[in-house]
Amino acid sequence: MRLLDLVTSFHNWLTDKDFLWWPFSFLRPEPSEYMTFRLTALMTLCFGGLAFTMFTVLSVMNNVFTVRDSVLTFLACFLGFGLWFNLVTRPLWNRRTRELLGKPAS
């Protein structure tokens, strides 16, 4: 089995788990549905927003909140999730979708 097949299988096995999608399980497409850029943009807004909120609350509670760190956290959360979803999750998800639908890989 090729390395890309192993990575695809593992990643999609992991993304099929409910706990990874909490609290946005309504965003998860069926394995036979393509993941679109529009969906990954919405996922980025939801997961990036949640991560930013959690990090901000944690820093305020620990009395280490600064505006500079808040801006950097904001950028890191949204850029990080956006890049991950569009460069890793979407291509691997859609690779499996093509296989399930019996279409050749492009």
N, C-alpha and C positions, 0 to 999 in steps of 0.2 A: 504494500500500500504506500502510495506517495505521501510525502510530508504534508502537502497541502490538503490531502484527503483526511489525514489524521487531525490536523488543526481545525478543519471545517467540522469534522464530526464532534470533536471535543467542544468547540465553541458553541455549536448548535445544541449539543446535549445540555450545556450549561445554561444557554439562553432559553431553553424550554422549561427551566425550573421557575416555579411561581414566585419564590422569595426574591429573585432578582428584579422582578417587575413591580414589587410593592412600592408605593401604593398606586402605581399606574398600570395595573394589569390590563386595563381596557385598551391600552396602546399596543399590546402584543398582537401581531397578526398571526393568523394560522400558518403552520409550516408551508402550506401550499400557496400562500399569498406572498407576493413580492413586497419587500420593504422599500418604500419610496423615499425620495429626498424630503418630501413634505412631512412624512411620518418621522423621519430622523430629526427634522427641525423641531417638531412638536415634542419629541422625546428629549431633545436637548433642553428645550425650555423647561419642561417638567422636572427632569432629573437634575439639571444644572441649578434650577431655582431651589429645589429641595436641598441639595448639597450646600449651596450658598447660605441658605437660611440656617441650616444646622451648624455650619462652621461659624457663622456670625453669632448665633445664640451661645455657642460654646465659648467663643472668645469674650463675649460680654460677661458671661457667668464667671469666667476665670479672671476678669478684670485686666485683659490684655488687648482689648479692642482698640484699634487705631484706624483712622480713615485710610491711610496708605495700605495697610494690610487688608482692609475690607475691599478696596479696589482690586488689589492683586488676587484676592480670593475669588472675587466676582469673575474676573477674566479667566482664572484658572479653571473654575467650575464649568463655565459655559464653553470655553475653547476646548477644554479637555474632553467633555462629553461630546461636543460636536465633532471633534476629530475622531474620537473612538467610534462613535456610531456610524460615521460616514466612510471611514477608512478601514474599519475592521468588521463591525457588526453587519452593516448592510451588504457588503460584498459576499461575506460568508453565508449569511441568511439567504440571499438571492441565489447563490450557487446551489444550495440544497433545494430551493424552490424549483429551479430549472431541472434538477435531477428528478424531483418528485413528479413534475409535469411531463417528464420524458423529452425535454428539449435539450439539444446539444449545448455544451458549454461554449461560451464565446470568448 
